Amino acid sequence: MLIYAQDETGAITPELIAEIARRCGVEPLQVDEVVGYYSMLHRKPQGKYHVQVCTNISCLLVGGEELYEHAKKKLGIGHKEVTPDGEFSLEEVECMGACSWAPAVEINYDFHHFVTPQQFDKLIDDLGKAH
């Protein structure tokens, strides 16, 4: 429910927590604890395009850290930040289950594998043109 609600509203707000607690018949604190546990749940709005770059061991070994540094420079933002125009947000993440295709990037729910800095630039530039 939390993921669907976040997709619909943009963030997990206190009002959303209260509504989900009511619908599930649990205390708001219990829902809040779930939000705090899962890194894919966000209490503040993310960009229209939420960019996640994996820097876990498999991605790290084939350039994931360098790709993340490149992403920070390209977007002009850091970890869990949003560009001033609200178009992009960036997050450094642990394993996203794409170890065989490292380094991996996820933008919203779309996965991109074996991503080079040049490919990353093209992905971002193409998204920027789409709006």
N, C-alpha and C positions, 0 to 999 in steps of 0.2 A: 504494500500500500504506500509506503513511504517513497519508494522510487517513482511510482506512478504519480503521486501527488507532487513530488518535486519537479518532475517533468512538466506538469500542468501549471504549477504556480511559480517555478523558478528557484524556490528555496524552501527549506523546512522552517517555518515560523512558529512561534508559540501558539498561535491560533490553530495552525494546522496540527500541531502536536495534540492540542486539546480535542480537536474533532476526531482524530484517529483514535485517541484513547477512548472517547465516548463510543465510537462505533465498534471498537474491539472489546469494550467492557473491562478496561484496565485503567490504572492510574496514569496521569500524564507523565509522572516521573519515570515509569517503566518505558514509555515510548521515547522519552528524552534520553534514557540510557542507551537505547538502540541507536538513536541518531549519533550519540557520542562514540559508539563503538565502530560504526562502519564509515570508512573514509570516503565512500562515494556519496554520502549524504552531506549536504551543505546547508549551513544556517544562513548564509548570505548568497545573493544571486551570483551566478556564474555568467560568463560571457555567452553570447549567442552560440559561439563555437567554443566548447570546453576541450582544450588540448591537454592530453595526458601523455607524458613521456616516461617510459620505463627506464629506471636506472638500477634494477636488481641485477644479480650476478651475471646471468646470461647476456643481458643487454649491455651491461657494464663492460664485459670482456670484448665486445665488438663495437664499441663507440657510443654506448648509451649516454654516458656522462657528458661526452663532448657534444652529442646531439642535444641534450638538455641545455647546456650552456649556449649553444647556437640558438635554440628556441627562445631563451631568455633575451638574447640580443635582438633577434628578429622581431619579437613581439614588444620588446621594451618593458617587460614586466617580469616579476619573479614568481616564486611558488605561491599558489593560491591567490594571485592578484588578477585583476581585470583591467583590460585596456580602457582608457578614458571614454572611448566611444561605446563601450559595452559589447563590442563585437567578439573579443577573444578573452579567454581566461586560460591560465596555465597551471599545471600541477605536475610535480614530480611524483611518480607512483612506484610502488613496489610491483612485484610480479603481476602481470595481467594475463598470464597463461599463454603467452606467445613465444616461449623460450626458443623454440626451433626456428623462429623467423625473426630473430633479434637483429638490430634493435627495433622495437615496436613502439608505435604511436597510436593512440586512440583519440579520435575527434568525435565528440558526442558518442554515438554508438558504432562508429565506423572504425575498423582496425586497418592499420597500414603496417606492412612488414618490410624488413630489410631497409629501413628508411635512412637515407643519406641526408646530410645538410642541404644539398641541392634539391632533393625530392621534397624535403620539408618546406623549403622556400616556395616551391611550386604549389604544394597543397595549400599553404597559407595565402599565397597570391591569388589562387583560383577562388578560394572562399571569399576573399576580400572583394573580388569582382562580382560575386554572386548577389551581393546586396544592393 
